[in-house]
Amino acid sequence: MKDVLYYSTLAGHEISDDVVVVGLCPSSNDVRSRSDTYWRLKNWMNIVGQYAYDFHNVIPDILDAEPKMANVNLEDINTKLSKFRDKKVIALGNFPSKVLDKLGIDHLKIGHPSMRNRKWNDFRNVTMTLENMKDYLRGTH
């Protein structure tokens, strides 16, 4: 089964067993060169001081998938995320948050960091999101 980003193969990325970011599905973009979403997420995690984290998608094997529960293998996702049940979990957007809710996994939902998300045109939204992430990761949220 393909998983979106092979974070362990990306130069300079350290995997963590304490923090996981959960996205929707793999993008057809090449992460190393064209994925603005990846670079925005990496920048945000650096800003909040979380340099090591794992990453999983709720639909890991379909490129640019439709966000439908029929595309989600709940058993597989539950197995992959089981080690993070008492750790820090960040959901990128509504659908990954919905899947995590269905699995009973506590998490922080943030807006998807896509460049197409107009929410990020207002820097106040970025600032508030970064503050929420920082508080959540430090346990003050």
Secondary structure, 3 states (H helix, E strand, C coil): CCCCCCHHHCCCCECCCCEEEEECCCCCCCCCCCCHHHHHHHHHHHHCCCCECEEEECCCCCCCCCCCHHHCCHHHHHHHHHHHCCCEEEEECHHHHHHHHHHCCCCEEECCCCCCCHHHHCHHHHHHHHHHHHHHHCCCC
